[in-house]
Amino acid sequence: MISYEYPLNEKVRTLLRLEDLFSRMKHFTNLSDSSDHHAAMCTLFEILEVVSRADLKSELLQELERQKRVLSSLHNNPAISEQALDAVLAEIDQVSVSLLAMSGKIGQHLRENESLMGIKQRAVMPGGTCEFDLPSYHYWQKQDVNLRRESLRAWLAPLLPLEAGSRIILQLLRESGKAFHFTAHQGTFQQMQGGRVAQMLRVSLSTELACIPEVGANKYAINIRFIAANYAAKSALFEQDVPFDLTFCSLSS
């Protein structure tokens, strides 16, 4: 099976982007080649752009507090493991403290680094980080792998509370999912919502089906079109019946 997640509001969209970027950053940082660390550097700049939203920290704190209230109400529920529940609540408390400890504008430690901002400015230009454009960056790329890795981790470290908060919220969101099996007849599917809409949808189908879902949703209806996975030609509807699972994910409030 292959699954596709579709955020249905801006908050979840931002969290999914952060999850992808932090994962990519750590992946390339753990590798050894200078080209891998260049990819990590470029990803760090992408993270900086996403976390620069003024309300991100407060949104994470508010959502964590909301989920803490919901989870706390589950105490003494025989269907819930008290030990697992306490562990999640303790993690929420720990991450909330870390977020509250983030002072000043998020990412300011990066913006105040002239060398990094010089690389960031050139990185958006095709071929802009060549050694003749940025000799100081070329020098850094030739340093010992452990030095480069330590630098990347140090630059990322002040942003890690945002990753931890995002991870908890996305985990709770995914665990809330309720899956239903449907068939898209001749590649199209529609379901009326009756005014209810999830915060995220997950579409899962067999990898043997050479098609890709395109999802549109609002409080009235969900529309899914399965497009033929053909990168050599113009996109076209996959005009076959497509069995798939549709999972509705929504945080408790």
N, C-alpha and C positions, 0 to 999 in steps of 0.2 A: 504494500500500500504506500501511496505518497499522499501527504497532507499539505494543504494550503490554508494559512491563517489570514483572515481578512478583518482588520480592525474597523469598527463602525463609529468611532469617535476619535477626536484629535488626541485625547489623552492616551488611549491604548496604542494609537499609531506611533506616538512619540516613544512609548515604552518598548515597543517591538523594535524600533530603530535603534534605541540604545542597547538593547540586548544583542542585536546583531553586531553593532559596532564594538562593544566591549569584548565580545567573543572573538571577533576578528583581530582586534588589537592584541589580545593575549596570545592568540595563535601565532601571529607574526613575530611578537616579541620573544617567544620561546624558541624560535628558529635561530639560525646562526649567521646566515649570509647577510651581507650589507644590504642587498636588494630587499630581503625580507624585513629588515629594520627600517628601510625607507617606506615600505608599505605600512608598517606599524606607525611611523611618523605621520603619514598622510591620514591614516585612520584616526589618530589622536586629534588632528585638526578637524575632522568631521565630527568627532565627539564634542569638541569645543563649540562648534556651531549649534549642535542640538541642545546642549545643556545651557546655552546662553539665554534661553527663555527665562524671563524674570520670575515667572510663577511656578517653575518646575519643582523647586524644593518645597514650596508650600503645598503644592498639589500632592506630592508624595507623602508629606507628613499628614495631611488631612485624610488621605485614603488609608494610610496605615492605622490612624486612630479610629477611623470608621470600621475597618476590618477587625481591629482589636476588640471593639465593643460587640461586634457580631459574634466573634469567636468566644469571648468571655461568657456570653449567654448560653453557650453549649456545655458549660460545666454541669456535672451530675447527670448528663445524658448517657444512658447505658450503651448507646450505639457508638459513642465516641471514646477513644482512648484518652484518659486524663493525662497520661505521660506525654503522648504526642501533642496534645493540645497545649500543654504547658510549655513544651519546647518551642512551638510556633509563636506563642505569646511572648516568650523570653527573647526570641530572635527579633520580633517586631519592636520590643522595647529597646534592644541593643542598637538596632539600625536607626530608630528614631533619635536616640541620643547622639549618634554619629552625625546624622543630618543636622540636628540643632547646633552641633559644634562647628559646622561649616560657616565661617564668618566672611563677611564681605561679598563681593560679586563673584559668582561661580566662575572658575577658570581664570581668575585674575593673575594667579601665579604664572600662567602661561603667557598672558598678554603682556606682562611686565618683562618677559624675557625677549630682548631685542633680537637675539640670534634666531630663536624659534619663530618669531613673527616675520623675520626676513625670509625664512624658509617657507612659511605658510603663504606669504605673498607670492613667492615664485612658483610654489607647487601647483597653483591653479592654472599656470601657463603651460602649454604643451612643450615639454623638454626644458622647462624653466629651471630645473634643479641641476643642470649640467655643471661639471666642476669649474668651468670658466665663468659661470654666473655666480656660483656660491662656493668659492674655494674653502671657506671655513667649514661648510657642510661636508665637502669632500674629505677634509681632514678628519672630521668626526667619524665618517663612514669607514675610514682606514684604521680606526682605533681597535683595541682588543674587543672581542665579542662581548665579554662580561661587562666591560665598561659601558658599551652601548646599551646593553640590556638593562643595566642598573639605572642608566639615565632615563630610559623609556619608562621603567617602572616607577621611578621617582616622580616623573612628570604626570603619570596617571594616578598615582596614589591619592591625592586630595579629592579626586572625583569618584573614588570607589564607593563612598556611601550612597551615591545616586544609583550605582549599579546594584547594590544590595537591596535598596528600597524597590527598585524596578523588578528585581528578581522575585521578591516575595509577592508583590502584587500580581505579577504574571502567573506565578505558580498557583495562587488562589483562584485567579480567573480561569486558568485551564482546568483546575480540579473541579470547578463548578459546572463543567460542561455536561450537557445532556445530548446524547447522540441518537439520531433517527435515520433509518434507511429509506432512501428514495430512489426513483429511477427518472432520469431526464430523458423524456421521449424525443427522439431525433435531435438530441443535443441541447434541448431547452427545458427549463424548469422554472415554475413560479409558484409561490406560496403566499397567500394573504396572511398578514400579521395581526390584524385586528387591533392595531394600536400598540402592540408590544414589540420591542426590538431588543436583541441582545447587544452586548458591547463588543463581541467578537464572534465570528463564525469560523468553523473549521470544516473544510471540504476534503474528504478522504476517498480515494478511488484506487483501483488496481493500477500498478505501474505498466501493465500490459496494454492499457488503453492509451493510445497516442493522442491525448487531448489535454487541454489546460482549461480550468474553470475561470470564467470572468464573472465576478459577483457584483451585483448592485442591490442595495437594501436601504429601506427607510422604515418608518413606523407602520406603513401600510402594506408593504409587500417585499418579498425577497425574489430577485430574478437572477438566475444562473444560466449562462451560455457556455457550452463547452466548445472550445476552438481547437481545430486540428493542429497538432504540434508539428508544423512543417515550416522550418526556418528558411527554406529555399524558395518559398513562394508566398504570395499574398495570403494573409490570414483568411480562413474560411470556417464556417460552422462545421462541427463534427456531427454529421447527420446520421448518427446511430444512437440507439438507446444506451444510456450510460448509467449503470448502477453506482450509487455513491452513498457515503454516510455524511450527514450534515449535523455538526455539533454546535449547539447554542451555548455560549459562555457568557455569564453575567455575574458581576460581583454583587454580593449581598449588600443591602443598605439599611 
